[in-house]
Structure formats: structure tokens, C-alpha cells
Amino acid sequence: MLMAKRCIVTIGREYGSGGREIGEKLAEKLGISFYDRQFLEMASLETGHSEDVLSEQDEIAEKNYFPYRENLSEELFKIQSRIMIEKAKTESCVIVGRCSDIVLKDFANVAHIFIYAHEDDKVRHVMERNNLDEVKARKLLKKTEKIRRTYYQYFTDCEWGDRENKDLLINSSVTGIDKSVDVIIAYLKIRGFID
């Protein structure tokens, strides 16, 4: 499979939908870079903060900060956005989360994907991934999705998961992980990004 031109795929995802795994498999199949938490490592080198400290602020919108003093989550968002833009200008890649659909909205060679799933499937996935019972998994799912929604809306003024900023929405409950990757590849062929 050949890349017809530089191609960036952004993947927004509901927690427990398998969006990260889909992104990893897609990047592997296309032979291109995959970025998710790798941005934390790059930001850590730049800021001098440890990855653990940055991880606590990653994809978090902190509204309670002192006036005239930028908080760490805002600094991290700006750094990750700048790095994301640099990567998108120089290489083909798959980027998961971090408002990448909005950060890269002006790029012509980008496909914005959103992965969602039925709630029971997300709960099962969260239970398996985190070794939790159903009650704790549902609680974690609700909390994580609230955090992601708040983060996205805080930094973009857009609705998280809204189809307005997406090119393709995939229900991974219907397609599964591998078929979701196949659907995205078929879409990229339609767009002329790959041969």
C-alpha cells in the first residue's frame, strides 16, 4: 500500500471504544508514525517537567487557575499543538486525541475520524483493560468521558464528538477493531491519500 501524498489521520474517540488500538493498527498497516502519549515525552523534554507530572495534566481542562498565570494544562496543550503541527507538516502520521481535529483543521491532507461504541461494549472493554468490576468500570467510563468532553470544549469551543468537525464516524461495536481499520483505509483510498 503506497501513500499517494503526505497524509494525517486524526482520531477522536470515546473511552472504551478501541480508538487508540484502531489508530495504532492503522499506523502499522500504513507504515506511518503513530502519536498519542508520545507527545508527553516530547513536551517533557521541552519543559523539564517529568512525564508523570505532565500525564496528570494531559487532556485535562483546568478552569481554576490564577489570573495572569498560565496553568500547566494550558501550557501542555500549546506545546502539544505546536509539536502536532510540526509533525503534520513533515510526515504522514496518525494522531489520537488532544483536539487534533481542530488543531489541524486547516490542513488539506488530513482525515478526521471519530470512533464511538455502544455503552455496554465500552463498559466491557474498560472492565477488561483495567481489571474492574462493572460498577467501577461504568463509573470510570462516565468520569473519563466527562473529562474528555470538558477538555475538548474548553480548548476548542466545539462540541466533543460532534460530526461537524469529522470526516468519518465509526461505530466500533458494529465493525470491531480490525474492520474499523479497513473502513478507514477504504476512506483514505477514496480521498486519494493512498493507492
Disulfide bonds with the S-S distance in Angstrom:
none
